[in-house]
Amino acid sequence: MTTITADTETAQTDTVAKGFIGIPEKTARILATAGGTLTVASCFLAWTWTPKYPGNLTVTGYPGGLQWLVLIGGALTTLFALASYGVKGLSWLIPAGADAAIKLSALAAFATAWYTGISISTTLGGPINLEPGGGVAMLVTLAALIGALALPFERPALEAGDPDDGAWDRFKHDAGQKWTTVKAAFASGPVRPARALPAWAEILLIAVVLGLGLAVFTYGITTPYQELFIGFLITAAFGAAALNKAGLMARVTALTTKHRNVALVGAFAAAAAFPLTQTDDQYANLGVNILIFATVALGLNIVVGLTGLLDLGYVAFLGVGAYTAALVSGSPNSPFGVHLPFWAALLVGAAASMVFGVLIGAPTLRLRGDYLAIVTLGFGEIFRISMNNLDGVSGPDITNGPNGIANVPNVVLFGFDFGAPHTIAGFTIGRFANYFLLMLLITLIVVLVFRRSAESRIGRAWVAIREDETAAEAMGINGFRVKLIAFALGATLAGLAGAVQAHVNYTVTPDQYVFANAVPPNSAFLLAAVVLGGMGTISGPLVGGALLFLLPNKLQSLGEYQLLAFGIALVILMRLRPEGLIPNRRNQLELHKDLEAPTVLSKAGA
């Protein structure tokens, strides 16, 4: 037994009272609070004297451009700091504690303010182009960050409750056992129980959160210049981490889990409202391609995330669906002269991808690990080369070779022409907005298929194969059949997205379906989207796919350095958060060996 003396207690108290910088806790908290407040005030000052730098940062009295992002970081820092003092009405902001959230929100304001100051200096020719307001913002954000970092660090306790899904809760109930499942909220403390609310109030809160999510997505996708987009990424990343450490993300997750069907419908309703926020098709075009990419990533998640098969040629199934739909949709470049209605072309494209999935999977899925990865990589390259050679010279004239299948007609469904603008309830919806809504419906179908499959008996078999194929087969699971079903289903979902892609882009060419380049979709980016978002989850690949498609389109000025920047960012993220942005909680426990695993306390009735 260890005896704790008075000297030991004093040393522990001193350790808790000071952060790693050595500033007393009380002083640090005052510094963080004052720094956050002054950060908000500095955003109302002019940061530069010339409008040559985008964002209208020359106005005193009204924030513009990047100033709004710094203001958000400063406001979060101030609110979390005030809540840590116990200010009445703000305790709901920090159900898991404030200190970690203060650090991240202060870091968001600091990083965005200093990025803006450095960008102004390098763009305009030196720091002399900074107005006093810009210097003040950089200094006060630094002061807030120093105060935040000086706050004491305590190793976080683990949260109670398994955040996975209702199937796990049902399993625990049926087993007749009481479990205490622990996890880490990524350095957040234990979340205090939320006050009980009526069901309508909880649904209203979900609607508010979805509305805020739509606003953030719309702001990010419509940023008009690169500097603002980079600032948005900085603020969004650190701001989301701050909300997570404060425990607000856990609260929202608990609500959406409790009202899962309502949250799913609400999420797609919010997404459907996105085209109504746009005045032209520029960003709607980007939105529909994001949906295509994210939906294909979700299909790949069945193969990689649930079943544990490394597929490096998955983009070929997207190409099979696109080429098949283009060939049977009445394109003048098609040698078949067939013009099927869209619903039929969609089903034919999905069926063709499924057939190819079975044909490729049947002889190869007895392989494992690196060998399977090499075979699927070879299939992806074989598909691209074959489509390139079916030009009437190197092979039969089917795909028009490198020129592809052009002039794919617009979708006409139940008399509604998706290629023409329409005015509905006073809103004019353009071509790409129409296709955005169509692709959103396809995404909903894919999400429902993924969800029902993952929760079914075959889904549990996929997870068993992923965890230990030898043990699963020893327990009676036919590993080959289960993996083949996963391969075929994933290919089918990719084919659905490919059929829509052919009509959106008008043209299908072989160079759209390569293993890796700087512009998605390609197999490397699809796999990265699954890993980055969170393997085995629904929202993870959707978020990861949206992020990885948006980055190359918004950062085109990086040119040939895009892949370098992407690689560095991916290495850093995988080092800090290997489970992904929206992780499967069991994977999170496995990847963080310092966390405790679920522990059985007692049996029911004991």
N, C-alpha and C positions, 0 to 999 in steps of 0.2 A: 504494500500500500504506500502511496506517495503522500507525504505530509506537506501541506501548503502552508508555509509560514507567512507572517505579516509582510516580510520583505518581498516574498514572491508575489503576493497579492498587489503590493505597491508597484512592482515592476510590470505586472500585467496591466494594471490601471494606466500606467504611463504609456505602455505600448498602444493601448486602445485610444488614449486621449490624443495621440499624435499620429499623423500620417508619415509616409516615408520621407517627406521633405523635412519634418521636424517642427513644423509650425503647430502651435496648440490648436486643438479642435475648434474652440470657440472663435479664435481669430480666423481660422480657415473658413468657417461657415459664414462669418460676416463678410470676408473677402469675396467668397463665391456669390453671395447674395447681392452685394453692392456691384460686383463686376457684371453680373447678369442684368441688373437694372440699368447700369450705364451703357451696356451693349445695346439694349433696346433704344435708349436715348440717342446713341451715336448714329443709329440708322436714319435719323431725321436730319442729319447734317450732310452737306455736300462732300463727296469723297474725291472728286476730280473736277477740274475746271473746264474741260472740253467735252463736247458730246461725241468726239471721235471714238471714245470707248463706249460700247453698246450698253444699254440699260438705263439711260437717263439718270446718272449718278451725280449730276451737277446741281440738283434742286435741293434747297434747304427747306425743311418742313414737310417733306413727303418722300417716303422710301420708294426706290425703284430698282428693278432688276435684282441683282444679287443682294441688295440691302434687305429685301424682304426675307431672304433665306437666313441671313445673319440675325435678323429680328426674331425669327422663329426660334433659333437656337438660344438666343438670349432670354426670350420669354419662357422657354421650357426650363432653363437654368434657374431663373427667378422663382417660378412656380414651385419647382421641386425643393428649392432651398427654403422657401416660406413654409411649405408643407412640413419640412423637417423640423421647423420651429413649433409645429403644432397649431398653426393658424387655423382657426375655425372655418370649416367648409372646404378645406383643401386636403384633408386626410385621405379622401378617396383616391387621390392621385398616386399615393405611394403604398399600396397594400403590401408590397414586399420590401419596403424601405427606400430611402431617398438617396443615400450617399453614392451608390454606383450610378444611379440615374443622373445625379448632378454632374458627375465626372464626364459622362458621355455627352450630355447636352452641352456642357461647357466646351468640350472638345469639338462638337459640331460647329458652334459659333466661332471658335478660334480658327479651325481649319478653313472654314469658308471665308472669314474676314481676311486672313493672311493670304489665302489663295487669290482673293480679289485684289489686295494691295500689290502683291507680286505681279499679277497679271497686268494691272494698270501700268506698273513701272516698266515692265518688259515690252508691252505693246506701244506705249507712248514715248518711250525713250528715257526712262529714269524715274526715281522716286520724287523728283521735283514736280511731277505732274499730279501728285497726291495733294488734295486739299487737307486742311487740318482735321476735318471730320474723318477722313480715311485713317490718318495716324492715330486719332483718338480711338477709333474702333479697334485697331490692331492692339493698342495698349490695354484697353479695358477687357478685351477678350482674353489676352494673356493673363491679366490679373485674376479674372474669373477662373481660368484653367488652373493657375497655381493654387488658388484657394481650394478648388475642387480636388486636386491631386493630393493636397495636404490633409484631406479628411481621412479619418482612420479606416483601415481596411480590416474587415473581419471575414473570415472564411464563411461563406453562406451555408446556412442549413438547407437541407433538401426538402422539397415540397412533398406533401402527402397527396396521394391520389394518382391514378394512372391516367394520363391524358390521351391514351391511344384512341379507342373508339368504344361504342356501345357493345360490340361483340365481346370484348374482353370483360366488361362488366357482367354480361350475361353468362360468360364462362365461369366467372368467379361465383355467381349465384348458383348456377347449376351444380358446381362442384361442392357446394355446401361448406365453403370455407370463407373465413374472413381474412382478407389480405390488407397489408399496408404497403402500398407501392410507392417507392420514393424515386425522385428524379431531380435533376438540377435544372433550374430555370435560367441556365447560362449565366451564372454568377448572381442570380437574384436570391433574396432571402425567402423565408416561408411567407406565402401569401395569406393575409388575414381573411377569414371567411367574409364573403360579401353579404350585405344586408338583403334579406329576402324581399323580392319585388314581385308584383303580380305579373302574370304571363304577358299581358299587353305591354307593360313597361319594358320587359326584357326584349320583346320583339322590336319595340321602338328604339331601344339602344342599339340593337343589331342594325336596324335601318340607318341610324345616324352614322355608325361606324362604316357601313358600306358606302354611304354618301361621301364620307371623308376619303375613303379609299378611291372612289371614282374621281374626286377632285385632285388627289395626288397624282393618279395615273394620267389624267388629262393634262395637268400642268407639266408633268415630265415629258409626255409625248409631243406636246406642242411648244416646247422651249424653242425660241426662234434662232438662238445662236449658241455656239459651242460652249462659251464661257459660262453661260447660265445653266446649261445642262450639267457641266462638271460640278458647279456649285450645288445643283439639285441633288446629284448623286451623293456628295459629301454630307449634305444636311439630312437627306433621307436615310442614309446608312446609319449614321450616328444617332439620329433622332429615333429611328425605329429600335435601335439597340437600347437607347435610354428608356423608352416606353416598356420594352421587354424587361429590363432590370427593375423598373419600378413595380412590375407585377401587373400592369394593365393588359399586356398581351395575354397573360394567363386568364385574366377575368373574361376577356373577349372570347378566348378559346373555350372556356367553360360554357359561356352563353351559346355559342354556335354549336357546341356539342349537344347541349340540352335541346336546342331547337334546330336540329341539323337540316331537316327538310326545308324549314322556313329560311334558314341561312343560305341554302343552296339556291332556292328560287330567287331570293333577294339578290344574291351575287350576280346571277345572270340577268336579272332585271336592271341592276345598276350598270352592267356591261352593255346592255341593249340601249341604255340612255346615252352612251358615249357618242354615237354619230349625231345625236341631236345637239351636241355641244359644239359641232364643227360647222363652219361656214363654207368650206370647200372640201374637196376630196383628198387633199394632200395628206392629211393625217389619218383620214379614214382608210386610205390605201395602206399606210404603215400599220394601222390597227388590224386590218384583215390579214396581212402577212404575218403579224405577230401571232394571231390566233391559229393560223395554219401551222406555224413552227411549233407553238406551244402544244397544240393538239397532237402532233406527231411525236413530240417528246413524251407526252403522257402515254401514248401507245408503246413507245420504247421502254417506258417505266415498267410495263408488265414483264418484259423480257429481262431487263437488267435489275430493276428494283425489287420485284416480287420473286422472280425465279432465279436470279443470280447468274444469268448467262450474259457474257460479254459479247455484244454484237457491234461490230465496227463497220458494217455495211448496210445499216438500217435505212439510210436515205434512199437506197435502191427501191424499196417497197413504195415509198412516196412516188418515185419515178414511174413504177409500174402502173400505179393507179392513175397518174396524170397522163401517161402515154395512152393507156387503154381508153380513158374517157375522151381524150382528144381524137382518137382514131374513129370512135363510134358516134361522135356528136355532130357530124356534118361538116367537118373542116374540108375545104377544097383541096388541101394537101394530103388528105387521107386517101389511100388507094382502094379502100373498101366501099366508098360511096354510101355509107350507112349514116343515118341521122336519127338516133334514138332520142326520146325525151330525156330530160336531165335526170329524173329519178332512175330511169333505166341505166343511163350511162354511169350514174353514181354506184349502183349496185354491181354493174359489170366491172367497174374499176376496182371496187372492194373485193369482188370475187377473184379477179385476176391476181391481185396482191396476195390473197389467201392461198391460191393455188401455188404461186411461186414460193410462199412461205413454207408450204408443205413439201414442195419439191426440193427446196434447199435444205430444209430441216431434217427430212427423213434420213438422208445419208450422212449428215454431219453432226447431229445432236448426240451421237454416242461419244463424241469427243468432249473434252472438258478444258476449261481454263484457257491458256494461251493458244492451244491448238484450235479451239473453236473460234477464238478471236481472229486468227489468221485466215481461217476458211471464210468467215463472214466478210472480212476485209476483201478477200479475193472475189467474192460474189458481187460486192459493190462495184469493183473495178470492171468485172466482166460485163455487168449490166451497162455501164457507161460506154464501154468500148463497143459492145454489140449494137447499142442504139446509134453509135457514130458510124458503124460500118453497114447498116441496113439502108444503103443509099442507092442501090441499083448498080453500083460499081464493084464494091468489095463484097456485096451480098445482095439479097433480094431488096427490091425497092419498097420498103414499108414505112420507115421513119424519116425519110428525106435526109438522112445523115446528120451532119453538123448543123444544117439549117433548121432541123426540127419540124414539128407540126405547127404551122402558123394558122392564123385566122380562125381560131376556135370561136364558134359563135357564142353570144351571150346566153345566159340561162333564162329560159322562159318557163315558169312554173305556175300552173293554174291560171294562165293568161297574164301573169305579172312578169314584165320584162325587167330583169335585174340589171340590165345594161343601160337603162334609161332613167333619168331623174324623175322623181315623183314627189308631189306635194301632199302631205298627210297632216291634217289638223294644223295647218299653217306652217309646218316644217317642210323644207325642201330636202329630200334625201337623194343624194347623188348615187352614181354607179357603185363606187367602192363602199359607200355606206350600206347599200343594198346587200352587197356581198359580205360585208361585215356581219350583218344580221343573219344571213344564211349560214355563214361559217360558225357563228355563235350557236346556232341550232345544232350543227354537226358536233361542236365541242360539247354541248350538253349531252348529246347521245353518247359520245365517247366517255364522258365523266360517269354517266350512269352505268355503262357497260363495265368500266373499270371498277367502280364501287361495288356493283353486285358480284362481279367475278372475284374480287379480293375477299369478300365476306362469305363466299360460298365454300363448299367442300374442296373444289378444285383450287381455290385461292389458298386455302390452308395447306394443300399439297405443294403448291408453288413455294410457299414460305419454308416448308420442311425441306424441299430440295435445295433451296438457297442456303439454309443453315448447315445441312449435312446430308449430301445426297446418298452416301453409303448407309447412314442410319435410317434415312427415309425409306430406301428400298428394302432394308431389313425389316421394316415395320409393315411391308406389304404394298407400298406405293410403287406403281409402275413409272419409274423415272422417265423413260423415253417417251411414253405416251403423254405424260403431264407436260414435259418440256415442249413436245411438238404442238400441243394445244396452245401453250403460251406463245410460241413462235408464230403460229397461224393467226391467232387472235391479234397479236401486235401488228402483224403485216396487214391484216384486214383494216384495222383502224387507220394505219398510215395510208392505205389505198383510198379511204373515204376523203381524207384531207387532200390527197393528190388530185382527185377528180375535181374538187373545187378549185384547187390551184391552177389547173389547166385553163379553166374558164376565166379566172381573175386575171391571169397574165397574158391571155390570148395565144401564147406561144409556149411550146414545150421543146426544150433543147437538151442535148446530153450534158452540156457543161453546167447545168443546174444541179446535177446530182453527183458530186465528187466527194471524196473522203474528207478533204480539208482545204479551205481557202479562207480569205478574209471576210467573205460575205455568206451568212447562212441563207438557206438551210444546207447543211452538210453533215456527214456522220459524226465528225469530231465535235461540232457545236451541239448536236443533238445529245450525244453522250454527256457532254459537259453540262448541258441544261438539266439533265436528270440528276447528276451528281451534285451540282451546285444548288439546285432547288431542294433536294431531299429525296433520296431513293425510297420507294415504297409508299409515298404519300400522293394525294391527289393535287393539292394546291402547290406542292413543291415544284414539279416540272412545269406547271403553268407559269409560276413566277420566274423560275430560272429561264424558261424559254423566252418569255417577254423581255427579260433583262438582257439576255445574250443576243436577241435580235435587234433590240433598240440601240445597244452600245455601238456596233459598227456603223449603223445608219446615222447616228448623232455625232460620231467622232471621225468622220471621213477625212478631216484635215490631217489626221495622224498618218494617213497613207500606208506605206509599207511597214510602219511601226505598230499597226493595229494589233497584229498577232503577238508581237513582243509584249505590248502593254497588257493584252488579255492574258497571256501566259503568266506574267508576273503577278497580276491580280489574283489569278486562280490559285497559284502556289501559296500566296499569303492567306487566302481564304481557307484553303484546305488545311493549312497549318493551324489556323485559329479555330476553325469550325468545320471539322471533317464530316460531320453529319449533315451538312447543308443548311440552307437558310431556314427551311421549314422542315425540321427533321422528323422522322419516325422515332418515337421516344425510346423504343427498345434498341434501335440502332445507336441512339445517342448514349445510352448506358454502356453499350458494348465498346464504343469508340473512346469513351472517357473512363479509363480504368480506375481513376480515383473516386468515382461515384459508387454509391452502394447499389446493389441489385435488389429487386423485390424480395421481401422477407415474409415468411408465413409466421404470424403471431400465434394464432390458435385455430382450432377447428370449431365449427359451429356446434353449439350445444355443450361445449366443454365447460 
